[in-house]
Amino acid sequence: MRLNRLPAAVREALTLERGERHLTHAATRGGSHVVATTTALHLPTEDGGFTRIPWDRVEQASWKDGWLHVHESREHHIRLTDPGNVPEAVRERVTATIAVNHQAKLPGGTVRITGRRPTTGGDVRWTFVFEAGLDPNDPGLKAHAEQALEALRRQTGL
């Protein structure tokens, strides 16, 4: 028997996409599991299912004091009983999606421009993170950020 084998109940509740393979998993304090696959992180939901987050959609993840913290369109905080290789797998998989990470100067501050490539291939997805105190809805700042992105795309060929 493999040490990293998914429990049968988790395998049955988990929906994997074509070609997606299990890498590692860890039990949660609530009795479920966090599952890292080749293309996504699967987090338990209250109804016994899973939320699938593709690696390129994980904005930030951290491991501290027994808790896995994952930020995407929302925040997830999951207590793991024994993390095993999950924190390392999350870090490695998220980092592998980053094609470009660049800080650009704007009037009054900076913006971090990140280009991420899905693990399944496809176009780079670009995001902006404005420095604290800058209004990301300001049309002038958005225009400057877009100009910085166009210059970065020309420079990198992405």
HELIX and SHEET records of a PDB file:
HELIX    1   1 ALA A    8  ALA A   13  1                                   6    
HELIX    2   2 TRP A   55  ARG A   57  5                                   3    
HELIX    3   3 VAL A   86  ALA A   96  1                                  11    
HELIX    4   4 PRO A  139  THR A  156  1                                  18    
SHEET    1   A 4 HIS A  22  ALA A  27  0                                        
SHEET    2   A 4 HIS A  33  THR A  37 -1                                        
SHEET    3   A 4 ALA A  40  PRO A  44 -1                                        
SHEET    4   A 4 PHE A  50  PRO A  54 -1                                        
SHEET    1   B 3 GLN A  60  LYS A  64  0                                        
SHEET    2   B 3 TRP A  67  HIS A  71 -1                                        
SHEET    3   B 3 GLU A  75  ARG A  79 -1                                        
SHEET    1   C 3 ILE A  98  LEU A 106  0                                        
SHEET    2   C 3 GLY A 109  ARG A 116 -1                                        
SHEET    3   C 3 ARG A 125  PHE A 130 -1                                        
END                                                                             
